[in-house]
Amino acid sequence: MFLKKRIIATAAVIAMAAAAVCGSTQEMSQTQDTGDRLQLFRGKETIYCWYSDESLSGYINAAAVSFGEQNKVRVIPVLTSDSEYLEAINQETLHSDQIPDIYLLSSDSLEKAYLAGLASKVPDTEGICDTDHFSPAALAAVTYNDKIIGYPVYFDTSALVYNEDYLKTWATQQAEKELAGSSDNDEPVGEGEEIIEEDSLPEDQTTEQAAADEAAVNALAEQYFAKALPSTVDDLLNIADTFDAPEGVEGVMKWDVNNIFYNYWIVGNYMIVGGDPGDDRNDININNPETIQCLEVYKALNQFFFIESDTVTYDSVIQDFIDGKTMFTIGTTDVVKRLEDAKTDGSLTFNYGIARMPDVSAELQSRSLSVTGAAVINGYSEHKELADRFAAYLAEGYSDGLYERSGKMPASLHAAENADNGALTVFADEYADSVSLPKMLETGNFWMQLEVLFSKVWNGEDVTTLVEQLAGTIAEQVGSTEN
């Protein structure tokens, strides 16, 4: 997952490569052959677009060809290693005549890029950096020092994944219990009244009664199902307490408790590090009553779901879900393609759905974590206007093809609204309310520190002490005091 593909700036120089032309991506190499082929395209303005995630190749190559044909220019995509990625861009900028004019970068590394001179305020020649085109969360993700320094292209966040068939079974069970309870509470037979046993009724009346009972159950079950999706953690726990699980179901809910991406929603609305843009050293608030209350709820979940943190992984919980062993899990945007592929090959045999993450309680809201892939214009580029237009094209003009070609969710509101799969729309809604990882250099290990905290909370350690320790560590790293 690209959350963990962190950029480590070092002095090492990675061997550079020359890209293939007109959208075909090859490893870079300083060869005479490449130089000869580039001679064929002299006379056209040329920009180089760097990226490190191979899954984007199909999208960027197609966008480069389309944009190049429309504008009579050349866009040369360059796929390079994500190891010391930003340092490689810096070295190529300093020592090559094939400067990366535009590159894709995780939003939490934007401060590093900006301070190195490798990012600058986008000209926004297409006029798309507004809430008509992107959610406030997307714009905050690419904002640094009150300036938009990149275009939000794609994102990753988490949402609730559920087995729709199991949820319908639960709804039917609740309807049956309610109707059985109302039957048990019928008024007693009065003196002189005859008790009529169902077995003594004529067959046609018995059949009619059975049909009427079934219709009553189905009607009430529909009402339960309509309200079944949990809006709070308490709703989840109620389902866990009242579900008579079919054979083969090992638990109501299971998720990767080791990864902050699937845990952060618990504290995301109250644990503030840098504000929404994640760059304000004066906006840090970790040690507060709401954060502690939320973590106490998280701690209690271990008593309900009994997830062994030392054995669980994201792949294992998604596979358990596909195998029908759980009703709920937490997935990132990649889960939709995985579930659709499983339906195609027959390994997933039920209907599934994607829902917003529930709130922690009626009083405490949740807020998911997100990471945004941004198209950044190199501050040293000699083709900033063209690079800006291609960056906007990646983020908005060609965004309808992003998910199909890469499996990544577009940040563009237009593309999200046009998504054929309703599950993707839910992820877009969750992203719109999400919080990004902080951009501050001093908090580069923040997510790792959070993973340690959540692990200790899950295994029963004192919440207040752990939150105080984290708050102190972050304040020391940033050199400020909490609000």
C-alpha positions in Angstrom: 0.0 0.0 0.0 1.4 3.4 -0.9 0.9 4.7 2.6 4.0 2.9 3.7 6.1 3.8 0.6 8.0 6.5 2.5 10.6 8.7 0.9 14.0 8.7 2.6 16.2 11.6 1.4 19.9 10.5 1.2 22.9 11.6 -0.7 23.0 8.4 -2.8 22.6 8.8 -6.5 20.4 6.3 -8.3 21.3 5.3 -11.8 19.0 7.3 -14.0 17.3 6.2 -17.1 15.8 7.7 -20.3 12.1 7.2 -20.8 10.4 5.7 -23.8 8.6 8.1 -26.1 5.0 9.0 -26.5 3.6 7.1 -23.5 5.7 3.9 -23.6 7.5 3.6 -20.3 10.9 1.9 -20.1 13.7 1.8 -17.6 15.9 4.9 -18.0 19.3 4.5 -19.6 21.8 7.0 -20.9 22.3 5.2 -24.3 23.0 6.5 -27.7 20.0 4.5 -29.0 17.6 6.5 -26.8 19.2 9.7 -28.0 18.8 8.7 -31.6 15.1 7.9 -31.2 14.5 11.2 -29.5 15.9 12.9 -32.5 12.8 11.8 -34.4 10.7 14.1 -32.2 12.7 17.3 -32.4 10.6 20.4 -32.8 7.9 19.5 -30.3 7.9 20.8 -26.7 8.7 17.9 -24.4 8.0 17.3 -20.7 9.0 14.3 -18.5 6.5 12.8 -16.0 8.0 10.7 -13.2 6.2 8.2 -11.1 7.1 5.3 -8.9 4.0 3.1 -8.7 3.9 0.6 -11.6 0.1 0.2 -11.3 -0.2 3.8 -12.7 1.6 2.9 -16.0 -1.4 2.2 -18.0 -3.1 5.4 -16.9 -0.2 7.7 -17.3 0.9 6.2 -20.7 -2.6 6.6 -22.1 -3.0 10.1 -20.7 0.4 11.1 -22.1 -0.6 9.9 -25.6 -4.0 11.6 -25.5 -2.7 14.9 -24.1 0.2 14.8 -26.6 -2.0 14.3 -29.6 -4.4 17.0 -28.5 -1.7 19.6 -27.8 0.9 18.6 -30.4 3.5 18.1 -27.6 5.4 15.1 -26.2 4.9 13.8 -22.7 7.5 11.1 -21.7 6.5 9.0 -18.7 9.4 7.7 -16.5 8.8 4.9 -14.1 11.5 4.8 -11.5 12.2 3.1 -8.2 10.4 4.3 -5.1 13.6 3.9 -3.1 15.0 7.4 -2.5 12.5 8.6 -5.1 12.6 12.3 -4.2 16.4 12.3 -4.0 16.5 10.7 -7.5 14.3 13.5 -8.8 16.6 16.1 -7.2 19.7 14.5 -8.7 18.1 14.3 -12.1 17.1 17.9 -11.8 20.6 19.0 -10.9 22.6 16.9 -13.3 20.5 16.1 -16.4 19.0 17.9 -19.3 15.9 15.6 -19.0 14.5 17.3 -15.9 11.4 15.7 -14.3 8.9 18.5 -15.1 6.1 16.8 -13.3 6.0 13.9 -10.9 3.5 11.9 -8.7 4.1 12.2 -5.0 2.4 11.2 -1.8 0.8 14.2 -0.1 2.6 13.7 3.2 5.9 14.4 1.4 4.9 17.7 0.0 6.7 19.8 2.6 9.9 18.0 1.9 9.5 18.6 -1.9 8.6 22.2 -1.4 11.6 23.0 0.9 13.9 21.4 -1.6 12.6 23.7 -4.3 11.1 20.7 -6.2 7.5 21.9 -5.8 6.0 25.3 -6.1 2.5 26.9 -6.2 0.6 25.5 -9.1 -0.4 28.1 -11.8 -3.8 26.3 -12.2 -4.1 27.5 -15.8 -7.2 25.3 -16.2 -8.9 26.8 -13.1 -9.8 23.5 -11.4 -8.3 23.9 -7.9 -11.6 24.6 -6.2 -14.5 22.7 -4.5 -16.4 22.4 -7.8 -13.7 19.9 -8.9 -12.3 18.5 -5.6 -13.5 17.9 -2.1 -12.0 20.2 0.7 -10.1 17.1 2.0 -8.4 16.7 -1.4 -7.5 20.3 -1.6 -6.2 20.3 2.0 -4.0 17.3 1.1 -2.2 19.3 -1.6 -2.0 22.5 0.4 1.2 23.6 2.1 1.9 27.0 3.7 -1.5 28.2 2.4 -0.6 27.4 -1.2 -1.8 24.6 -3.4 1.4 22.9 -4.6 0.0 19.9 -6.4 -3.1 18.5 -8.0 -4.9 15.7 -6.2 -5.0 12.8 -8.6 -5.9 9.7 -6.6 -6.5 8.7 -3.0 -6.7 5.8 -0.6 -8.9 5.6 2.5 -10.8 3.0 4.5 -14.5 2.0 4.6 -16.6 -0.7 6.1 -17.1 -3.9 4.1 -20.0 -6.1 4.8 -21.6 -9.4 3.7 -25.0 -8.4 2.5 -26.4 -11.9 2.7 -25.4 -12.3 6.3 -26.9 -8.9 7.2 -30.2 -10.0 5.6 -30.1 -13.2 7.6 -29.5 -11.2 10.8 -32.5 -8.9 9.9 -34.7 -12.0 9.4 -33.6 -13.4 12.7 -34.5 -10.2 14.5 -37.9 -10.1 12.8 -38.6 -13.7 13.8 -37.6 -13.0 17.4 -39.8 -9.9 17.6 -42.8 -11.6 16.2 -42.3 -14.6 18.4 -42.0 -12.3 21.4 -45.3 -10.5 20.5 -47.0 -13.9 20.1 -45.8 -15.0 23.5 -47.3 -11.8 25.0 -50.8 -12.4 23.5 -53.6 -12.0 25.9 -54.6 -15.2 27.7 -57.6 -17.1 26.6 -60.7 -16.0 28.5 -63.0 -18.3 30.5 -65.2 -20.4 28.2 -63.1 -19.6 25.1 -61.9 -22.5 23.1 -58.2 -23.0 22.4 -57.8 -23.9 18.8 -54.6 -25.9 18.0 -53.0 -25.1 14.7 -52.8 -28.8 13.9 -56.6 -29.1 14.2 -57.2 -26.4 11.5 -58.1 -27.4 8.0 -55.0 -27.7 5.7 -56.0 -24.7 3.6 -56.3 -22.5 6.7 -52.9 -23.8 8.0 -51.3 -23.0 4.7 -52.8 -19.5 4.7 -51.6 -18.9 8.2 -48.1 -20.0 7.3 -48.1 -17.7 4.3 -49.3 -14.8 6.5 -46.6 -15.5 9.1 -43.9 -15.6 6.4 -45.2 -12.4 4.9 -45.1 -10.7 8.3 -41.6 -11.9 8.9 -40.4 -10.7 5.5 -42.0 -7.3 5.9 -40.5 -6.8 9.3 -37.1 -8.2 8.1 -37.1 -5.6 5.4 -37.5 -2.9 8.0 -34.6 -4.3 10.1 -32.4 -4.6 7.0 -33.1 -1.0 5.9 -31.7 0.2 9.3 -29.1 -2.6 9.6 -25.9 -0.8 8.5 -24.2 0.3 11.8 -24.0 4.0 12.3 -22.0 3.6 15.6 -19.8 1.1 17.2 -22.6 0.2 19.5 -24.7 -0.8 16.5 -21.9 -3.2 15.5 -21.7 -4.7 18.9 -25.5 -5.1 19.0 -25.3 -7.1 15.8 -22.4 -9.2 17.2 -24.6 -9.9 20.3 -27.7 -10.9 18.5 -26.5 -12.7 15.3 -27.1 -16.4 15.3 -24.1 -17.1 13.0 -24.5 -19.8 10.4 -22.1 -22.7 10.3 -18.7 -21.6 9.1 -18.8 -18.1 10.4 -15.9 -17.5 12.8 -16.7 -14.0 13.9 -18.9 -11.0 13.2 -16.0 -8.6 12.5 -12.3 -8.9 11.8 -9.8 -6.3 10.5 -6.1 -5.7 10.5 -5.5 -4.2 13.9 -1.8 -3.8 13.2 -2.1 -1.1 10.5 -3.0 2.4 11.4 -4.9 2.8 8.1 -7.6 0.5 9.5 -7.5 1.9 13.0 -7.2 5.7 12.7 -10.9 6.3 12.1 -11.4 5.8 15.8 -9.4 8.9 16.8 -9.3 10.8 13.5 -11.8 13.5 14.5 -10.0 14.4 17.7 -6.3 13.6 17.4 -5.1 16.7 15.6 -1.5 17.0 14.1 -1.0 20.0 11.9 -4.7 20.7 11.2 -6.4 19.5 8.0 -3.5 20.5 5.7 -1.2 18.7 8.2 1.5 21.5 8.1 0.5 23.8 11.0 2.9 23.3 13.9 0.7 25.4 16.1 -2.3 23.2 15.6 -1.5 20.0 17.5 -3.9 18.5 20.0 -3.3 14.9 20.8 -3.9 14.6 24.6 -7.6 15.5 25.0 -10.6 13.8 26.6 -12.2 12.8 23.3 -9.2 11.0 22.0 -8.9 9.1 25.3 -12.6 8.2 25.2 -12.3 6.9 21.7 -9.3 4.8 22.5 -11.1 3.3 25.5 -13.8 2.2 23.1 -11.1 0.7 20.8 -9.6 -1.1 23.8 -12.9 -2.6 24.7 -13.4 -4.0 21.2 -10.8 -6.7 21.8 -13.2 -8.2 24.4 -15.9 -8.6 21.6 -13.9 -9.6 18.6 -10.9 -11.4 20.0 -8.5 -10.6 17.1 -5.0 -11.9 17.6 -2.8 -9.0 16.6 0.3 -11.2 16.1 -1.3 -13.4 13.4 -3.7 -11.1 11.5 -2.8 -9.3 8.3 -4.8 -7.3 5.8 -4.6 -10.0 3.2 -5.8 -12.6 5.7 -8.8 -10.7 6.9 -9.9 -9.9 3.3 -9.5 -13.6 2.4 -11.5 -14.6 5.5 -14.3 -12.2 4.4 -14.2 -13.7 0.8 -14.5 -17.2 2.4 -17.6 -16.2 4.3 -16.0 -16.4 7.7 -16.9 -12.9 8.8 -19.7 -10.4 8.3 -17.7 -7.2 8.5 -14.2 -6.0 7.8 -12.4 -2.8 7.0 -10.9 -2.3 3.6 -9.1 0.3 1.5 -10.0 1.2 -2.0 -8.2 -1.8 -3.5 -10.7 -4.1 -1.8 -13.4 -3.5 -4.5 -11.3 -4.9 -7.3 -10.3 -7.8 -5.2 -13.9 -8.7 -4.3 -15.0 -8.2 -7.9 -12.2 -10.5 -9.1 -13.3 -13.1 -6.5 -16.9 -12.9 -7.8 -15.6 -13.5 -11.3 -13.6 -16.6 -10.4 -16.3 -17.9 -8.2 -14.5 -17.8 -4.9 -16.9 -15.2 -3.6 -20.4 -16.5 -3.6 -22.4 -13.8 -1.8 -23.5 -10.2 -2.2 -21.3 -7.6 -0.5 -21.5 -3.9 0.2 -19.3 -1.0 1.2 -20.5 1.5 3.8 -19.1 4.6 5.6 -17.2 3.9 8.8 -19.5 4.1 11.8 -19.1 6.8 14.4 -17.4 5.8 17.7 -20.6 6.6 19.6 -23.7 8.8 19.4 -21.5 11.6 20.9 -18.1 10.8 19.3 -17.6 11.1 15.6 -15.2 9.0 13.5 -12.9 10.3 10.7 -10.9 8.1 8.4 -7.3 8.5 7.4 -6.4 9.2 3.8 -3.4 9.6 1.6 -3.5 11.5 -1.7 -1.4 11.0 -4.7 -0.5 14.4 -6.0 0.8 15.6 -9.4 3.5 18.1 -8.6 5.3 20.5 -10.9 9.0 20.7 -10.4 10.1 24.2 -9.3 13.1 24.0 -11.6 11.2 23.0 -14.7 11.6 25.1 -17.8 8.2 24.0 -19.0 5.9 24.9 -16.1 2.9 26.0 -18.2 2.8 22.8 -20.1 3.6 20.7 -17.1 0.8 22.5 -15.2 -1.7 21.7 -18.0 -0.7 18.0 -18.0 -0.9 17.8 -14.2 -4.5 19.2 -14.4 -5.2 16.7 -17.2 -4.1 13.8 -15.0 -6.2 15.0 -12.1 -9.4 16.0 -13.9 -9.4 16.0 -17.7 -8.5 12.2 -18.0 -9.7 11.1 -14.6 -12.6 9.0 -15.8 -10.2 6.3 -16.9 -8.1 6.3 -13.7 -9.8 3.5 -11.8 -10.2 1.3 -14.9 -6.6 1.5 -15.9 -4.9 1.5 -12.4 -7.4 0.4 -9.8 -6.9 3.7 -8.0 -9.7 6.0 -6.9 -9.7 9.4 -8.6 -9.8 12.5 -6.4 -11.9 14.3 -9.0 -15.5 14.8 -7.9 -16.6 14.5 -11.5 -15.0 11.1 -11.9 -16.4 9.9 -8.5 -19.9 11.0 -9.5 -19.7 9.1 -12.8 -18.4 5.9 -11.2 -20.5 2.9 -12.2 -19.7 1.0 -9.0 -21.7 2.3 -6.0 -19.0 0.9 -3.7 -16.5 3.4 -5.2 -18.9 6.3 -4.5 -18.9 5.3 -0.8 -15.1 5.5 -0.7 -15.3 8.9 -2.4 -17.7 10.1 0.3 -15.5 8.7 3.1 -12.5 10.5 1.5 -14.3 13.8 1.4 -14.6 13.7 5.2 -11.1 12.2 5.9 -8.0 13.6 7.4 -4.6 13.4 5.7 -1.3 12.3 7.1 0.7 15.3 8.4 3.3 16.8 6.0 5.7 18.2 8.6 9.2 16.7 8.3 9.4 16.3 12.1 6.4 14.0 12.1 7.6 11.7 9.4 7.4 8.8 11.8 4.0 9.8 13.2 2.1 6.9 11.6 4.6 4.4 13.1 4.2 5.9 16.5 0.5 5.6 16.2 0.7 2.0 15.2 2.7 1.3 18.4 0.2 3.1 20.5 -2.8 1.3 19.0 -1.0 -2.0 19.4 -0.4 -1.4 23.1 -4.0 -0.2 23.6 -5.4 -3.3 21.9 -3.3 -5.5 24.2 -4.6 -3.8 27.3 -2.2 -1.0 28.3 -3.3 2.2 29.9 -4.8 4.6 27.4 -4.2 7.8 29.3 -0.5 7.1 29.8 0.1 6.2 26.2 -1.7 9.3 24.9 0.4 11.5 27.2 3.6 9.9 26.0 2.7 10.3 22.3 1.7 14.0 22.9 5.0 14.7 24.6 7.0 13.0 21.8 5.3 14.9 19.0 5.5 18.2 20.8 9.3 17.6 21.3 9.8 16.7 17.7 7.9 19.6 16.4 9.2 22.0 19.0 5.8 23.3 20.2 3.2 22.8 22.9 -0.2 21.4 22.5 -3.3 23.6 22.1 
